[in-house]
Amino acid sequence: MNEWQAMKHKKQSKANEGSRIFAYLRVSTIDQDTEKNKADVLSYANAQGFLGKVEFIEEKISGLKSWKKRKLNDLVESMVAGDILIVPELSRLGRSLAEVLEVLNELTKKEVAVYSVKEAFLCNGTSMQDKMMRTMLGLFAEIERDLISARTKEGLAAAKASGKQLGRPKGPGRSKLDDHKEEIIAMIENGTMKNFIAKRYGATPATLTHWLKRHGLENLQPKP
């Protein structure tokens, strides 16, 4: 470590005094445990000269879940100015670049510094470099939204051009009563009450009546 790095390390350590340090670790439901991420975070915190114990917030949850439906939401709400958040990589913060930026913006308002181990930088500070980084993330998030929108429109257009029906199919759908059509007809012809028939097959009387009309059986009567 040269003299400049030593001075920077000392300055960071002093600025860190009294700060709470959190680490958010998320793995998907098909991933392994978080032990490697823990080791990486602790090594990074030590290299940055952070003083104090790192409090780990861990969860095993699908990356498709919004950050507001994770423990991360509670963590963000509980953090205050001067706190530090360390993540193994920025992608752990959200299911899209737009969500990652949303989390960073929330923490910026709270004056919380966010460090990413994989990207190896402070991405939520107040320096010009940090502000430029958030600006770039915002631009990329906007591009990402445009690309998703364009892909969706292109997919719908392609499906329509190939003759695929979009939306809910027209016409009557299949009913659970269909498999019991012959039995229902026989029961009505034998004089069985329609309320009993509906209950037997897990339907309401109104559903049974509608089903009979759809199949042209509304005038079906008991045989003498």
C-alpha positions in Angstrom: 0.0 0.0 0.0 1.5 3.3 -1.1 1.3 6.6 0.9 -1.7 7.9 -1.1 -3.7 4.6 -0.6 -2.8 4.6 3.1 -4.1 8.2 3.5 -7.3 7.3 1.6 -7.8 4.2 3.8 -7.3 6.2 7.0 -9.8 8.9 5.8 -12.4 6.2 4.9 -12.0 4.6 8.3 -12.4 7.9 10.2 -15.5 8.8 8.1 -16.9 5.3 8.9 -16.8 5.8 12.7 -20.2 5.4 14.2 -21.8 4.2 10.9 -24.0 1.1 10.8 -22.9 -1.4 8.2 -25.4 -3.7 6.5 -24.9 -6.3 3.9 -27.8 -7.6 1.8 -27.4 -11.1 0.5 -30.0 -12.6 -1.8 -29.8 -16.0 -3.6 -32.4 -17.5 -5.8 -34.4 -20.6 -4.8 -32.1 -22.7 -7.0 -28.8 -21.3 -5.8 -26.6 -22.6 -3.0 -26.1 -20.8 0.3 -24.7 -17.3 0.9 -21.4 -18.3 2.6 -19.2 -17.3 -0.3 -21.0 -14.0 -0.6 -20.4 -13.4 3.1 -16.7 -14.0 2.8 -16.5 -11.7 -0.2 -18.4 -8.9 1.7 -16.2 -9.2 4.8 -13.0 -9.1 2.7 -14.3 -6.1 0.9 -15.3 -4.3 4.1 -11.9 -4.9 5.6 -10.1 -3.7 2.4 -12.2 -0.5 2.6 -11.2 0.0 6.2 -14.8 -0.1 7.5 -15.0 0.0 11.3 -17.7 -2.0 13.1 -19.5 -5.3 12.7 -21.3 -6.0 9.4 -24.9 -7.0 9.9 -26.1 -9.5 7.3 -29.6 -9.5 5.9 -30.1 -12.7 4.0 -33.0 -14.3 2.1 -33.5 -17.0 -0.4 -36.1 -15.8 -2.9 -36.8 -15.6 -6.6 -35.1 -12.8 -8.5 -38.4 -12.2 -10.2 -39.9 -10.8 -6.9 -40.0 -7.0 -6.7 -37.6 -5.5 -4.1 -40.6 -4.1 -2.3 -41.8 -7.7 -1.5 -38.4 -8.7 0.0 -36.6 -8.1 3.2 -34.7 -5.5 1.3 -37.7 -3.2 1.5 -37.7 -3.3 5.3 -33.9 -2.8 5.3 -34.1 0.3 3.1 -36.9 1.8 5.3 -34.9 1.2 8.5 -31.6 2.8 7.2 -30.7 6.4 8.1 -28.1 9.0 7.1 -24.6 7.7 7.5 -25.4 4.0 7.2 -23.6 1.8 4.7 -25.0 -0.9 2.6 -22.8 -3.5 0.9 -24.0 -5.9 -1.8 -22.1 -8.7 -3.6 -23.3 -7.2 -6.9 -25.8 -4.5 -8.0 -28.1 -7.1 -9.6 -29.0 -8.3 -6.1 -30.9 -5.1 -5.5 -33.7 -5.6 -8.2 -35.2 -7.7 -10.9 -34.3 -5.1 -13.5 -32.0 -2.2 -14.0 -34.9 0.2 -13.4 -35.5 -1.4 -10.0 -31.8 -1.3 -9.1 -31.9 2.4 -9.8 -35.1 2.8 -7.8 -33.4 1.3 -4.7 -30.3 3.5 -5.2 -32.4 6.6 -5.5 -34.3 5.8 -2.3 -31.0 5.3 -0.4 -29.5 8.5 -1.9 -32.4 10.4 -0.4 -31.5 8.9 2.9 -27.8 9.7 2.5 -26.9 6.0 2.7 -23.7 4.9 0.9 -24.0 1.7 -1.2 -20.9 -0.3 -2.1 -20.9 -3.1 -4.6 -18.2 -5.9 -4.2 -18.3 -7.2 -7.8 -18.3 -3.8 -9.4 -15.7 -2.7 -6.8 -16.9 0.9 -6.3 -19.1 3.2 -4.2 -22.1 3.7 -6.4 -24.2 5.9 -4.2 -21.9 8.6 -2.9 -22.0 12.4 -3.4 -19.0 12.8 -5.6 -19.2 13.8 -9.3 -18.2 10.3 -10.3 -20.9 8.7 -8.2 -23.5 11.1 -9.7 -22.4 10.3 -13.2 -22.7 6.6 -12.4 -26.3 7.1 -11.3 -27.0 9.2 -14.4 -25.6 6.4 -16.6 -27.7 3.8 -14.7 -30.8 5.9 -15.3 -30.0 6.1 -19.0 -29.5 2.4 -19.3 -32.8 1.8 -17.3 -34.6 3.9 -19.8 -33.1 2.0 -22.7 -34.0 -1.3 -21.0 -37.7 -0.2 -20.7 -37.8 0.9 -24.4 -36.3 -2.5 -25.5 -38.8 -4.4 -23.4 -41.7 -2.4 -24.9 -40.4 -2.8 -28.4 -40.0 -6.6 -28.0 -43.5 -6.9 -26.6 -45.0 -4.9 -29.5 -43.0 -6.9 -32.1 -44.1 -10.1 -30.5 -47.7 -9.2 -30.6 -47.4 -8.0 -34.2 -45.7 -11.2 -35.3 -48.3 -13.4 -33.5 -51.1 -11.4 -35.2 -49.4 -11.7 -38.6 -49.1 -15.5 -38.2 -52.8 -15.8 -37.5 -52.5 -16.5 -33.8 -55.5 -15.4 -31.8 -54.6 -12.8 -29.2 -56.3 -12.6 -25.9 -59.1 -14.8 -24.5 -60.5 -17.3 -27.1 -63.9 -16.4 -28.3 -66.9 -18.7 -27.8 -67.8 -21.0 -24.9 -65.0 -22.5 -22.9 -64.8 -26.0 -21.6 -66.9 -26.8 -18.4 -66.2 -29.4 -15.7 -69.8 -30.6 -16.4 -68.9 -31.6 -20.0 -67.4 -34.9 -18.8 -70.7 -35.8 -17.1 -73.0 -34.9 -19.9 -74.6 -38.3 -20.4 -75.0 -38.8 -16.6 -76.7 -35.4 -16.2 -79.1 -36.1 -19.0 -80.0 -39.5 -17.5 -80.5 -38.0 -14.1 -82.8 -35.2 -15.4 -84.8 -37.7 -17.4 -85.2 -39.8 -14.2 -86.6 -36.8 -12.4 -83.6 -35.8 -10.3 -83.7 -32.3 -9.0 -81.4 -29.9 -10.7 -80.1 -28.4 -7.4 -79.0 -31.9 -6.4 -77.3 -32.5 -9.8 -75.4 -29.2 -9.5 -74.2 -29.9 -6.0 -73.1 -33.4 -7.0 -70.8 -32.1 -9.7 -69.5 -29.1 -7.7 -71.4 -26.4 -9.6 -74.1 -23.9 -8.8 -77.7 -24.2 -10.0 -77.1 -21.1 -12.2 -74.0 -22.7 -13.8 -76.0 -25.9 -14.5 -78.8 -23.9 -16.1 -76.4 -22.0 -18.2 -74.6 -25.2 -19.2 -77.9 -26.9 -20.2 -78.8 -23.9 -22.4 -75.4 -23.9 -24.1 -75.9 -27.5 -25.0 -79.5 -27.1 -26.1 -80.8 -29.2 -23.2 -82.8 -26.5 -21.4 -86.1 -28.1 -22.3 -85.0 -31.6 -21.1 -87.8 -33.1 -18.9 -88.3 -36.2 -16.8 -89.6 -39.1 -18.8 -93.0 -40.4 -17.8 
